[in-house]
Amino acid sequence: MSATETPSSKLSFTIYHNPRCSKSRAALDLLSQHGIEPAVVRYLDTPPDAATLAQLLDQLGLEPRALLRSGEDEYKTLNLADPALSREQLIAAMVAHPKLIERPIVVHGERAVLGRPPERVLELLR
């Protein structure tokens, strides 16, 4: 632990995690290798609500389309490629179908990154 790190700062990491996703597992492993044991949110089991997802998007600096997994069946079924859909409609679709949310998302304080590639999570250590 460096002089600037405290045990409480290490606890302030959260990962929105899908254990079946290799990128999500790799991001979690990278954090662990750096002595960080984040709070793990298995977002498929406990999806974020619309307000949380909107906040995550703001922290990521992304619009909802950038967080959508366009290869999922739900993406096509719900016609989420429709450019007329609003930010709120896209967020509602991700809340109702969390499988559509790109992962992993790692949050530290007011900052967040999408762990694609997994090494991006290391940006939160700077």
C-alpha positions in Angstrom: 0.0 0.0 0.0 1.4 3.4 -0.9 1.5 6.3 1.5 -1.5 7.9 -0.2 -3.7 4.8 -0.1 -5.8 4.0 2.9 -7.8 0.8 3.5 -11.0 2.8 3.1 -9.9 4.1 -0.3 -9.5 0.5 -1.5 -13.0 -0.3 -0.4 -14.5 2.4 -2.5 -14.3 0.4 -5.7 -17.4 -1.2 -7.2 -17.5 -3.5 -10.2 -20.7 -4.3 -12.1 -19.8 -7.8 -12.9 -20.9 -10.8 -14.9 -18.9 -13.9 -13.7 -19.6 -15.6 -17.1 -17.8 -12.8 -19.0 -14.1 -13.3 -19.5 -13.5 -9.5 -19.7 -15.3 -9.0 -16.4 -13.4 -11.8 -14.7 -10.1 -10.3 -16.1 -10.9 -6.8 -14.8 -11.7 -8.3 -11.3 -8.4 -10.2 -11.4 -6.5 -7.0 -12.3 -8.0 -5.2 -9.4 -7.2 -8.0 -7.0 -3.6 -8.1 -8.2 -3.4 -4.5 -7.2 -4.8 -5.2 -3.7 -8.2 -4.0 -4.4 -11.3 -6.0 -3.4 -14.2 -4.1 -4.9 -17.8 -4.4 -4.0 -19.2 -6.8 -6.6 -22.6 -6.1 -8.1 -23.8 -9.0 -10.1 -25.9 -6.8 -12.3 -27.8 -9.6 -14.0 -29.1 -10.7 -10.6 -29.6 -7.2 -9.2 -29.9 -4.8 -12.1 -29.3 -1.1 -11.5 -32.4 1.1 -11.5 -32.8 3.9 -14.1 -31.3 6.6 -11.8 -28.2 4.5 -11.1 -27.7 3.6 -14.7 -28.0 7.3 -15.7 -25.4 8.2 -13.1 -23.1 5.5 -14.4 -23.5 6.8 -17.9 -22.6 10.3 -16.7 -19.6 9.0 -14.8 -18.5 7.1 -17.9 -19.1 10.1 -20.1 -21.1 7.9 -22.4 -24.6 8.0 -24.0 -26.8 4.9 -23.6 -26.1 3.5 -27.1 -22.4 3.2 -26.3 -23.3 0.9 -23.3 -25.7 -1.3 -25.3 -24.6 -4.8 -26.3 -26.0 -4.7 -29.9 -25.3 -8.4 -30.5 -27.9 -9.5 -27.9 -31.2 -10.9 -29.2 -33.1 -8.4 -27.0 -31.4 -5.5 -28.9 -32.9 -6.7 -32.2 -36.2 -7.8 -30.7 -36.7 -4.4 -29.0 -35.6 -2.5 -32.1 -33.0 -0.6 -30.1 -31.2 0.5 -33.2 -34.0 2.9 -33.9 -32.5 6.4 -33.8 -35.8 7.9 -32.6 -35.5 6.2 -29.2 -34.7 8.7 -26.4 -32.0 8.4 -23.7 -34.7 7.5 -21.2 -36.1 4.7 -23.5 -32.7 3.2 -24.0 -32.0 3.3 -20.2 -35.4 1.7 -19.5 -34.6 -1.1 -21.9 -31.3 -1.8 -20.1 -33.0 -1.7 -16.7 -35.6 -4.2 -18.0 -33.0 -6.3 -19.8 -29.7 -6.0 -17.9 -28.1 -8.5 -20.3 -28.0 -5.5 -22.7 -25.5 -3.6 -20.5 -21.9 -3.8 -21.6 -19.5 -4.9 -18.9 -17.6 -4.6 -16.7 -18.2 -1.2 -15.3 -15.8 -0.2 -12.5 -16.5 2.8 -10.3 -14.2 4.5 -7.9 -15.5 7.7 -6.3 -16.9 9.9 -9.0 -15.0 8.2 -11.7 -15.9 5.1 -13.8 -14.5 3.1 -16.7 -15.8 0.4 -19.0 -13.4 -2.4 -18.6 -12.9 -3.1 -22.4 -10.2 -3.9 -22.5 -9.9 -5.0 -18.9 -6.7 -3.0 -18.4 -8.8 0.2 -18.6 -9.7 -0.4 -14.9 -6.1 0.6 -14.1 -7.0 4.1 -15.1 -8.9 4.4 -11.8 -5.7 3.8 -9.9 -4.0 7.0 -11.1 
